Amino acid sequence: MRAAVLLLAALLTASPAAAQTTAPPVPASAHPAPVPVYGFEIVRAWPHDPGAFTQGLEFRDGVLLESTGRYPSTIRRVRLEDGVVLQRRELDDEYFGEGLTAFGDRLLTLTWKGGKGFIWDPATLEPRGEFAYSGEGWGLTHDATRLILSDGTAELRFLDPATLAETGRVAVTLEGQPVRRINELEWIEGEVFANLWRTDYIVRINPASGEVTGIVDLTGLLPDRSGLDPADAVLNGIAWDAEGRRLFVTGKNWPTLFEIRLTGPR
């Protein structure tokens, strides 16, 4: 799967302007490709609300926590087994919802260009506060001591979970080149798994160095996308059930949420 790594590099390490168009594959001799590429097997599929423009996804206490974009943007508690929305909160129309993560007894959510995040009770979705940050908000996750935020660039930011102040950043790279369009995030066993906007790839990131340690190729996961907007109905949403060791993925406006098992590398 050397070609897949090279194609990812060609698509995502170009300048921001060039990244809006499809770049041709780079010749195999141009770049070595030591980064492993993983495939997938579908373990199980569940219904997912096709009206949910998924921006953030997390599995906690047996239910899915999901944030959606567009208007009105929402925060939801969703039953995994049938996709039923158990509870829902809407953001004011001035805010376009983005990623989320539950840290301790707080659920934190981002907005795209609002420069404002919201704090909720993860069990009831009752509002509990707000916080500010600079720039855009895209994805959000956490390790044991820090919040980790993406903003669509080739950087991850670290926030203090108590003060919500930024404490540092790391540049995300593949073979030394910046990887942009980092979107939804999930912390899985010491790595950050990240969707790359408008691709079928997830990258595995070493949070200390920012280096991409693996690529998950989910091409073909949802083969029938008829009736979906090809520009917007893209892969987005990663959730990890640490206790059950289950990996869930979905996409914006997808009718299905998948449990998958990684295969390979190949």
C-alpha positions as CSV (number, residue, x, y, z in Angstrom):
1,M,0.0,0.0,0.0
2,R,3.0,2.3,-0.7
3,A,0.9,4.1,-3.3
4,A,-1.8,5.0,-0.7
5,V,0.8,6.7,1.6
6,L,2.2,8.6,-1.3
7,L,-1.2,9.7,-2.5
8,L,-2.0,10.9,1.0
9,A,1.2,12.8,1.1
10,A,0.5,14.4,-2.3
11,L,-3.0,15.4,-1.4
12,L,-2.4,16.7,2.1
13,T,1.1,18.1,2.3
14,A,0.6,20.6,-0.5
15,S,0.0,24.3,0.2
16,P,-3.5,25.1,1.5
17,A,-4.4,26.5,-1.9
18,A,-3.2,23.5,-3.8
19,A,-4.9,21.2,-1.3
20,Q,-8.2,22.3,-2.7
21,T,-7.6,20.4,-5.9
22,T,-6.6,16.8,-6.5
23,A,-2.9,16.3,-6.8
24,P,-1.5,13.4,-8.9
25,P,0.3,10.5,-7.2
26,V,4.0,11.1,-6.5
27,P,6.3,8.6,-8.2
28,A,7.3,5.7,-5.9
29,S,11.0,6.7,-6.2
30,A,10.3,10.2,-4.9
31,H,9.5,9.3,-1.3
32,P,10.1,6.3,0.8
33,A,7.0,5.1,2.6
34,P,7.9,3.6,6.0
35,V,4.5,4.5,7.5
36,P,2.3,1.4,7.8
37,V,-1.2,1.5,6.1
38,Y,-4.0,-0.4,7.7
39,G,-7.2,-1.7,6.2
40,F,-10.4,-2.6,8.0
41,E,-13.1,-5.2,8.6
42,I,-16.7,-4.3,9.5
43,V,-17.6,-6.0,12.7
44,R,-21.1,-4.6,12.9
45,A,-23.3,-1.7,11.6
46,W,-25.9,0.4,13.4
47,P,-28.4,3.0,12.3
48,H,-27.2,6.6,12.3
49,D,-29.3,9.7,11.9
50,P,-28.8,10.8,8.3
51,G,-29.7,14.3,9.4
52,A,-26.6,14.5,11.7
53,F,-23.8,16.5,10.2
54,T,-21.4,14.7,12.5
55,Q,-18.5,16.9,13.9
56,G,-17.6,15.1,17.1
57,L,-18.2,11.6,18.4
58,E,-17.3,9.8,21.7
59,F,-18.5,6.7,23.5
60,R,-19.1,7.1,27.3
61,D,-21.1,5.1,29.8
62,G,-22.7,3.0,27.2
63,V,-24.0,5.8,24.9
64,L,-22.6,7.9,22.1
65,L,-22.0,11.6,22.6
66,E,-22.3,13.4,19.3
67,S,-22.0,17.0,18.2
68,T,-23.3,18.2,14.8
69,G,-22.8,21.2,12.6
70,R,-24.9,23.4,10.4
71,Y,-28.0,25.1,11.7
72,P,-29.1,24.5,14.3
73,S,-26.0,22.7,15.5
74,T,-26.7,20.2,18.2
75,I,-25.2,18.2,21.1
76,R,-26.7,14.7,21.5
77,R,-26.8,11.6,23.6
78,V,-27.4,8.7,21.2
79,R,-28.3,5.0,21.9
80,L,-25.8,2.9,20.0
81,E,-28.1,-0.1,19.3
82,D,-30.7,1.8,17.3
83,G,-29.4,5.3,16.8
84,V,-32.2,6.8,18.8
85,V,-31.4,10.3,20.1
86,L,-32.0,10.1,23.8
87,Q,-31.3,13.8,24.6
88,R,-30.5,16.8,22.5
89,R,-29.5,20.4,22.9
90,E,-29.4,23.1,20.2
91,L,-26.8,25.8,19.9
92,D,-27.9,29.4,19.1
93,D,-27.9,30.0,15.3
94,E,-24.8,32.2,15.5
95,Y,-22.7,29.1,16.3
96,F,-21.7,26.3,14.0
97,G,-20.9,23.3,16.1
98,E,-17.7,21.3,15.9
99,G,-15.9,18.6,17.9
100,L,-16.5,17.4,21.5
101,T,-14.9,15.4,24.3
102,A,-15.9,14.4,27.8
103,F,-13.2,15.1,30.4
104,G,-14.1,14.0,34.0
105,D,-17.6,15.4,34.8
106,R,-17.7,17.9,31.9
107,L,-18.6,17.6,28.3
108,L,-16.7,20.3,26.2
109,T,-17.7,21.3,22.7
110,L,-16.2,23.6,20.1
111,T,-17.6,26.0,17.5
112,W,-16.1,26.5,14.1
113,K,-15.4,30.3,13.9
114,G,-17.1,31.5,17.0
115,G,-14.0,31.4,19.2
116,K,-16.2,30.0,21.9
117,G,-16.6,26.6,23.4
118,F,-19.4,25.3,25.6
119,I,-19.4,23.1,28.8
120,W,-22.2,20.7,29.5
121,D,-23.1,18.0,31.9
122,P,-22.4,14.8,30.0
123,A,-25.3,12.9,31.7
124,T,-28.0,15.5,31.2
125,L,-26.6,18.0,28.6
126,E,-27.4,20.8,31.0
127,P,-25.2,23.8,30.2
128,R,-22.5,24.5,32.7
129,G,-20.3,27.2,31.2
130,E,-18.4,28.6,28.3
131,F,-14.7,29.1,27.4
132,A,-12.8,31.0,24.7
133,Y,-10.0,30.1,22.4
134,S,-8.2,31.7,19.4
135,G,-8.8,30.8,15.8
136,E,-11.0,28.0,14.6
137,G,-12.2,24.9,16.4
138,W,-12.5,21.6,14.5
139,G,-11.8,18.5,16.6
140,L,-11.3,17.8,20.3
141,T,-10.1,14.9,22.4
142,H,-8.0,14.4,25.5
143,D,-5.3,12.3,27.2
144,A,-5.1,11.9,30.9
145,T,-3.9,15.4,31.6
146,R,-4.6,17.6,28.5
147,L,-7.3,18.6,26.1
148,I,-6.1,18.2,22.4
149,L,-7.7,20.5,19.8
150,S,-7.4,20.6,16.0
151,D,-8.2,23.7,13.9
152,G,-7.9,22.4,10.3
153,T,-4.2,23.3,10.1
154,A,-1.2,21.0,10.4
155,E,-1.0,21.6,14.2
156,L,-2.6,20.1,17.3
157,R,-3.0,22.4,20.3
158,F,-2.9,21.4,23.9
159,L,-5.2,23.0,26.5
160,D,-5.1,22.9,30.3
161,P,-8.4,21.1,31.3
162,A,-8.7,23.2,34.4
163,T,-8.1,26.7,33.0
164,L,-8.8,25.8,29.3
165,A,-5.8,27.9,28.4
166,E,-3.5,26.8,25.6
167,T,-0.3,25.2,26.9
168,G,1.5,24.2,23.7
169,R,1.3,23.0,20.1
170,V,2.8,20.2,18.0
171,A,3.2,20.2,14.2
172,V,1.7,17.0,12.6
173,T,4.0,15.6,9.9
174,L,4.2,12.7,7.5
175,E,7.8,12.1,6.5
176,G,8.7,15.6,7.6
177,Q,5.9,17.3,5.6
178,P,2.9,19.0,7.2
179,V,-0.4,17.2,7.2
180,R,-3.3,19.7,7.0
181,R,-7.0,19.4,7.3
182,I,-6.9,17.5,10.6
183,N,-10.5,17.2,11.7
184,E,-12.2,15.0,14.3
185,L,-10.0,13.5,16.9
186,E,-10.0,10.5,19.3
187,W,-7.4,9.4,21.9
188,I,-6.8,5.7,21.5
189,E,-4.1,3.9,23.6
190,G,-1.5,6.6,23.5
191,E,-2.2,7.9,20.0
192,V,-4.4,10.5,18.5
193,F,-6.6,9.1,15.7
194,A,-7.6,11.9,13.3
195,N,-10.0,12.2,10.4
196,L,-8.6,14.2,7.5
197,W,-11.3,16.4,6.0
198,R,-12.7,15.3,2.7
199,T,-10.7,12.0,2.6
200,D,-11.4,8.4,3.5
201,Y,-8.2,8.4,5.7
202,I,-7.6,8.4,9.4
203,V,-4.1,9.1,10.5
204,R,-2.5,7.9,13.8
205,I,-0.4,10.6,15.4
206,N,2.3,10.4,18.0
207,P,1.2,13.3,20.3
208,A,4.7,13.9,21.6
209,S,6.4,14.3,18.2
210,G,3.4,15.0,15.9
211,E,4.7,12.3,13.5
212,V,2.1,10.2,11.7
213,T,2.7,6.6,12.8
214,G,0.1,4.9,10.7
215,I,-2.6,5.5,8.1
216,V,-6.0,3.8,8.2
217,D,-7.5,3.6,4.7
218,L,-11.3,3.4,5.0
219,T,-12.0,3.6,1.3
220,G,-15.2,1.6,0.5
221,L,-16.6,1.7,4.0
222,L,-19.8,3.3,2.8
223,P,-19.8,2.2,-0.9
224,D,-23.3,3.5,-1.7
225,R,-23.3,7.3,-1.2
226,S,-26.1,7.9,-3.7
227,G,-28.2,10.8,-2.5
228,L,-25.4,12.2,-0.4
229,D,-23.6,15.4,-1.1
230,P,-20.1,14.3,-2.2
231,A,-18.5,17.5,-0.9
232,D,-20.0,17.4,2.5
233,A,-21.1,13.8,3.4
234,V,-17.6,12.7,4.2
235,L,-16.0,10.4,6.7
236,N,-16.0,12.1,10.1
237,G,-16.4,10.7,13.6
238,I,-14.3,8.4,15.6
239,A,-15.2,6.9,19.0
240,W,-13.3,4.3,21.1
241,D,-14.9,2.0,23.7
242,A,-11.9,1.4,25.9
243,E,-13.5,-1.2,28.0
244,G,-14.9,-3.2,25.2
245,R,-12.0,-2.3,22.8
246,R,-14.4,-1.3,20.1
247,L,-13.7,1.2,17.4
248,F,-16.7,3.2,15.9
249,V,-16.6,5.4,12.8
250,T,-19.2,7.3,10.8
251,G,-19.6,10.3,8.5
252,K,-21.5,13.5,8.1
253,N,-25.1,12.7,7.2
254,W,-24.2,9.0,6.9
255,P,-27.1,6.6,7.6
256,T,-24.8,4.1,9.3
257,L,-22.4,4.0,12.1
258,F,-19.8,1.2,11.9
259,E,-17.8,-0.8,14.4
260,I,-14.6,-1.8,12.6
261,R,-11.5,-3.8,13.3
262,L,-8.2,-2.7,11.8
263,T,-6.4,-5.1,9.6
264,G,-2.8,-5.2,8.4
265,P,-0.6,-3.3,8.1
266,R,-0.1,-4.1,4.5
